Amino acid sequence: MPGIASGVKQEILGKVKSGEQVAGLAKHYGVSDRTIYAWLRKGVSDSVSALEYGKLRKENLVLKEIVGALTVEVEKLKKKTRRL
């Protein structure tokens, strides 16, 4: 089987990411659904640099702190409105 053109591959992956069913796309383009899933896995499993990992970890901690603070504020507002 000849290789799939890069443009077609990107088109398929774009459609999958926008919500289209893999099985339907596989049938339409004449590609195995396993091939499409392999492309998706490959895109997800690319390694992350230590620097990027550190940035993402820090961002995650900051976001958790924000969610925690907002949760406390929401609870305060709930208690305040119950008193009224």
Secondary structure, DSSP 8 states (H G I E B T S, - for coil): -----HHHHHHHHHHHHTT--HHHHHHHHT--HHHHHHHHHHHHS----HHHHHHHHHHHHHHHHHHHHHHHHHHHHHHHHHH-
